[in-house]
Amino acid sequence: MDIKVLGPGCPNCQRLERIVREAVQEMGMEATISKVTDMRQIMSYDIVGTPGLVINGKVVSSGRIPSKAEVTTWLANAAMAESGS
């Protein structure tokens, strides 16, 4: 699974990354988590504001910090889509 946290590195972006890493670890998933800080790359995702969260190329959140429960749901949905279920 490919996860990208979009943002310039602000405290909210760091908080989102921490939530994502915790959710991935708690779910026992294998994922590549990367931070995208280049504004041109961030803008290519057409998000409203940072922080943004992209899972497997799909923007699932922008301009806010989602709860860990929301992130867990998005990860589970992405995992099901990957497995074709």
C-alpha positions in Angstrom: 0.0 0.0 0.0 1.3 3.4 -0.9 0.4 6.3 1.5 1.4 9.9 1.1 1.1 12.7 3.6 0.9 16.0 1.8 2.1 19.2 3.5 5.0 21.5 4.1 6.0 19.9 7.4 3.8 21.9 9.7 2.7 20.5 13.1 -0.7 19.4 11.6 1.1 17.5 8.8 3.4 15.8 11.4 0.3 14.9 13.5 -1.4 13.4 10.5 1.7 11.3 9.7 1.8 10.1 13.3 -1.9 9.1 13.2 -1.3 7.2 9.9 1.8 5.4 11.2 -0.1 4.3 14.4 -3.1 3.1 12.4 -0.9 1.1 10.0 1.1 -0.4 12.8 -2.1 -1.3 14.8 -3.6 -2.9 11.8 -0.4 -4.9 11.1 -0.3 -3.7 7.5 2.6 -3.3 5.1 2.7 0.2 3.7 5.1 2.7 2.3 4.4 6.0 4.0 6.1 9.1 2.5 5.9 12.8 3.0 5.3 15.1 0.1 6.6 18.6 0.9 7.1 20.0 -2.6 4.3 22.5 -3.3 4.1 21.6 -7.0 3.7 17.9 -6.2 1.1 18.8 -3.5 -0.9 21.0 -5.9 -0.9 18.2 -8.5 -3.2 16.3 -6.2 -5.8 19.1 -6.4 -6.4 19.3 -2.7 -8.2 22.2 -0.9 -5.6 22.6 1.8 -2.9 20.8 3.8 -2.5 18.4 5.4 -3.6 16.0 2.7 -3.7 12.2 2.7 -3.4 10.0 -0.4 -3.8 6.3 -0.2 -2.9 4.3 -3.4 -3.1 7.4 -5.5 -6.6 8.5 -4.2 -7.0 11.6 -2.1 -9.0 10.7 0.9 -8.6 13.8 3.0 -7.5 17.4 2.7 -7.4 20.5 4.9 -8.0 18.7 8.2 -6.7 16.1 10.5 -8.9 13.0 10.4 -9.4 10.8 13.4 -7.5 7.5 13.7 -10.8 5.7 13.2 -11.3 7.5 9.9 -7.8 6.6 8.8 -8.3 3.0 9.8 -11.5 2.8 7.7 -9.7 4.3 4.7 -6.8 1.8 5.1 -9.2 -1.1 5.4 -11.1 0.0 2.3 -7.9 0.4 0.3 -6.7 -3.1 1.5 -10.0 -4.6 0.3 -9.7 -2.8 -3.0 -6.1 -4.1 -3.4 -7.2 -7.7 -2.8 -10.1 -7.4 -5.2 -12.7 -8.1 -2.5 
